[in-house]
Amino acid sequence: MSFVLVTIVAFAVAISVLVAVHEFGHFWVARRLGFQVLRFSIGFGKPLLRHVGRDGVEYVLSAIPLGGYVKLADEREAPVAPENVLRAFNRRPVWQRILVLVAGAGANFLFAVVAFWVLFMAGVPGLKPVVREVHAGSIAARAGLRSGDEIVAVGGAPVATTEAARIAILSQLVDGGPVSFGVRRAGSPATVLLDIPAENRRALTVPEAWPDNAGFVFLGPHLPAVIGTLVPGGAAAAAGLRLGDRILAIDGAPVDDFIDFRNRISALPGASVVLGVRRGTADVRVPLVVRGEREPPEAGGRLVGRVGIGPGGEPTYPPGLRVMERHGPIGAVGPAIRKTWEATAITLKFLRRMLTGDVSLKNVNGPISIANYAGIFALEGVTAFLTFLAGVSISLGVMNLLPIPLLDGGQVVYQLAEGLRGRPLSPRVQSVGQQVGIAVLILLMSLAIYNDIAAHFG
């Protein structure tokens, strides 16, 4: 199955599952509190399947799986039968309406907790946060970080994996002030303090910029310099390199692995080099011109070398680098809740800092990026795809609670205002709020689509 087809299927499955979870939250709480539910729809547009249950609810599956809704009886929208008037949304107590509105996001957070609970019972693999190399003259080098250091704490909080370390570092970064590491160096504890200039902080929040742009990279699996993918029209394809070729040397200097090759090529934009390549059982020399590509301004704006290949060999791991976190059914509950809380907190922190300009707007992903990630994680297996679903579910929950009219959070604000005033907001105020909400959502979608286009087609 091609990557494009996998991406389409994985994206459709991810969106359908998470929308169904979100809408079921609204539906379940509304039914339990006695609201009259008219329709439960997954998707928009032309209905593909329709069924009216014994409960009188119309269940619909529509053609465009990019959302959904639960329609409740409401006298402000359509007449309600006399026997159901007291079950209409506008007649229910304000606190009940708010519970129904927040239940969708609550279901998304609960889904994430359950997903992480399953993952922790199955075992979550990770890599110890060991520093592979520190770039000379970088922020990390000036702070005294060394190759071989194992980061065991960030900001005083223990970390056990590179993923946990990256999240903790980003959280410290957007808080302002120095980023402190507790490291294990040759068996002894040490402390490293990264004093990051204010003008560099925003650049470091660009996706994929940290920790490389701070001047260090984590130790990862050994990837042989075998060509697994070729970008059509790229420098490698133009030079005649083939899938399966193993790169042995650049201008006679041996290549250790794929990461070593990538780093050295990155420093040679526009250069003409000769690659030593093993093709089958023969060794050949392949002249190649490295193409220069400009990084985005927020990532430094440097001219870097690119040849258009991806790794294809089987990774091997240094002894002791891999770790596995696994718990029993009871023991997995705490870590699952904690991981959901941490992901929610950093999402909120990033959103707040984006509004103040302290975090790059490139962190706003659109449908193309989400679909691409869905395809990548689907190919990596069930565990990776479930982790992806949990992360997107948290983002969906947070987004829906933002105080923007048209979203659940905006409707909660309306209900709170009604509770305080003792009467609903005027139709004019609600209409203006809706228009503002539409404008904000259009701006957000435009930004997300722009980021998608810049990332994938720029």
ABEGO torsion letter per residue (X at the ends): XBAAAAAAAAAAAAAAAAAAAAAAAAAAAAAAAGBBBABBBBEBEBBABBBBBAAGBBBBBBABAAEEBBBBBBAAABBBBAAAAAABAAABBAAAAAAAAAAAAAAAAAAAAAAAAAAAAAEBBBBBBBBABBBBGBAAAAAGBBBGBBBABBGGBBBABAAAAAAAAAAAAAAEEBBBBBBBBGGBBBBBBBBBBAAAAAAAABBGAOAAAAGBBBBBBBBBBBBABBBBGBAAAAAGBBBGBBBABBGGBBBABAAAAAAAAAAABGBBBBBBBBBEABBBBBBBBBBBBBBBAAAGGBBBBBAGBBBABBBBBBBGABBBBBBBAAAAAAAAAAAAAAAAAAAAAAAAAAAAGABBAAABBBAAAAAAAAAAAAAAEAAAAAAAAAAAAAAAAAAAABBBBGBAAAAAAAAAAAAAAGBBBBAAAAAAAAAAAAAAAAAAAAAAAAAAAAAAAX
